[in-house]
Amino acid sequence: MSEKRFSDIDWKIHQVLSSDKVQRINTPVVQLCLRTTSQTDNEHEKTQVLELDKSELETVIASLEEAKEALARLNDTNSKK
């Protein structure tokens, strides 16, 4: 199993005005480009692109905050050993 790490994060904000199904949307959308680097395969880089509306972005941020807190608890547990 290869160890992956974030190598870069890039973002943009778009204003979606319409689509082929809905004539008028007028919704802001954030586009996140997440790049990970794998320790194997000579530092192979992979890019994942996500387009999220406000509620989806809030969900992602909340999940990342939970992951950060879990890692902090894990580090605290390991440092006490």
CORGI-V675215 format. One record per residue. NEAR is the number of other ideal C-beta (glycine too) atoms within 10 Angstrom. Layout:
near:NEAR
near:NEAR
This chain:
near:4
near:10
near:9
near:13
near:9
near:9
near:14
near:11
near:9
near:11
near:12
near:10
near:9
near:11
near:9
near:13
near:10
near:10
near:10
near:5
near:6
near:10
near:8
near:8
near:13
near:9
near:13
near:11
near:16
near:16
near:13
near:15
near:13
near:15
near:14
near:16
near:16
near:15
near:11
near:10
near:10
near:6
near:9
near:12
near:11
near:12
near:11
near:9
near:9
near:13
near:13
near:16
near:13
near:11
near:8
near:13
near:18
near:11
near:11
near:14
near:11
near:10
near:10
near:10
near:10
near:10
near:10
near:10
near:10
near:10
near:10
near:10
near:10
near:10
near:10
near:9
near:9
near:8
near:7
near:6
near:4
